[in-house]
Amino acid sequence: MISITAIIKSKKENIEDVKNMIQNLVTQTRKEEACIRYDLHNTENVFIIWEEWKDQSGLDIHNNQPYLVDFISKSEAFLSAPVQVYKTIQIL
């Protein structure tokens, strides 16, 4: 299993726009066969997506989905910083 944490920081004035874009991304991603978990968390203007994937090939497929590519290109102008993505391994 592969775990990913993505941190997305919206500009304060674009919180609702970013939230709507991310909600669409979550809805689409949860339909993917290799997706085990794709949970969205939020505090103020920071959105955190906690992901779990069955395997690397499933994650690779996700990374090339049109809705993810579209989110990345369209959200850039609404964000206060580049999206941070961490691939992690559970240790406990």
Secondary structure, DSSP 8 states (H G I E B T S, - for coil): -EEEEEEEEB-GGGHHHHHHHHHHHHHHHTTSTTEEEEEEEEETTEEEEEEEES-HHHHHHHHT-HHHHHHHHHHGGGBSS--EEEEE----
